[in-house]
Amino acid sequence: MKLYMVPLAPNPTKVMLYIAEREQLGVHMHIEQIVVNTVKGRHKEPEHLARNPFGTVPTLALDDNSHIVESLPIVDYLEDKFPHNTLYIGTPEQRAKARDLERIIDLRIGGPMGAYGHATKSPLGRPPEPEKAAQYLQAMQTPMDYLEQLLSDGRPLLGGDQVNVADCTMQSSLQFMRFIEVDVFGDRPLLRAWDERYRARPAAQTVLKW
Ligand SMILES: N[C@@H](CCC(=O)N[C@@H](CS)C(=O)NCC(=O)O)C(=O)O
């Protein structure tokens, strides 16, 4: 299998962190990671569009040369394909809550963070849009309060004691914020401490560049 990715972008980083966390659990998926240089526009060129007509990363090429083009289904596929030491564990309720948390983060924080990054200092060269940026910043406040509240029970990671895809998703967006040199934590000491704790993990150390 091959994962077409680019290091800074949040959605590929989510999958890369997920793969690195599984590696730490002893699951070696042997996925070759290939950079598609989005700054040079390679993701919109015929070679990548043949893999993914939407011209986005990540894209996972399966061994039969078919493709999965959405980050979360890539994670779900790898959970199914390598069913030992998975990240989604426990009862149906625990697994559902883990997925729920990942979706909350991706849709309510990751989306606004990505949009905020592109509206302020886009690595893809998009023009600044200060008014929209302020709206995106505002939109992520309530969900970040929600995470601060979750962490108030002393849990080390966002979903509890075990690493969760939610940690990977949150950290992939935060890396983008570090790249544009914006501190989004505000007065949320627990979230800030989680950020430092997560970034010290071996998986994070191998994947995160910012
Ligand atoms: N829903 C998709 C979103 C993929 C996506 O938009 N990826 C971004 C990088 S984080 C991208 O390729 N952007 C380039 C573009 O849309 O031109 C997923 O979860 O994989």
The ligand as an SDF file (V2000), in Angstrom:
LIG
                    3D

 20 19  0  0  0  0  0  0  0  0999 V2000
  -12.3600   15.2030    3.6260 N   0  0  0  0  0  0  0  0  0  0  0  0
  -11.0220   14.9810    3.1450 C   0  0  0  0  0  0  0  0  0  0  0  0
  -10.3320   16.3220    3.0020 C   0  0  0  0  0  0  0  0  0  0  0  0
   -9.0010   16.2090    2.2810 C   0  0  0  0  0  0  0  0  0  0  0  0
   -8.3810   17.5720    2.0980 C   0  0  0  0  0  0  0  0  0  0  0  0
   -9.0850   18.5810    1.8490 O   0  0  0  0  0  0  0  0  0  0  0  0
   -7.0590   17.5980    2.1910 N   0  0  0  0  0  0  0  0  0  0  0  0
   -6.3720   18.8500    2.0490 C   0  0  0  0  0  0  0  0  0  0  0  0
   -5.0800   18.8110    2.8600 C   0  0  0  0  0  0  0  0  0  0  0  0
   -5.4280   18.7750    4.5760 S   0  0  0  0  0  0  0  0  0  0  0  0
   -6.0240   19.0740    0.6080 C   0  0  0  0  0  0  0  0  0  0  0  0
   -5.6900   18.1540   -0.0940 O   0  0  0  0  0  0  0  0  0  0  0  0
   -6.1080   20.3360    0.1810 N   0  0  0  0  0  0  0  0  0  0  0  0
   -5.7080   20.7300   -1.1310 C   0  0  0  0  0  0  0  0  0  0  0  0
   -6.8530   21.2040   -1.9550 C   0  0  0  0  0  0  0  0  0  0  0  0
   -8.0190   20.9620   -1.5950 O   0  0  0  0  0  0  0  0  0  0  0  0
   -6.5670   21.8190   -2.9700 O   0  0  0  0  0  0  0  0  0  0  0  0
  -10.2590   14.0500    4.1080 C   0  0  0  0  0  0  0  0  0  0  0  0
  -10.6690   13.9490    5.2850 O   0  0  0  0  0  0  0  0  0  0  0  0
   -9.3090   13.4040    3.6960 O   0  0  0  0  0  0  0  0  0  0  0  0
  1  2  1  0
  2  3  1  0
  2 18  1  0
  3  4  1  0
  4  5  1  0
  5  6  2  0
  5  7  1  0
  7  8  1  0
  8  9  1  0
  8 11  1  0
  9 10  1  0
 11 12  2  0
 11 13  1  0
 13 14  1  0
 14 15  1  0
 15 16  2  0
 15 17  1  0
 18 19  2  0
 18 20  1  0
M  END
$$$$
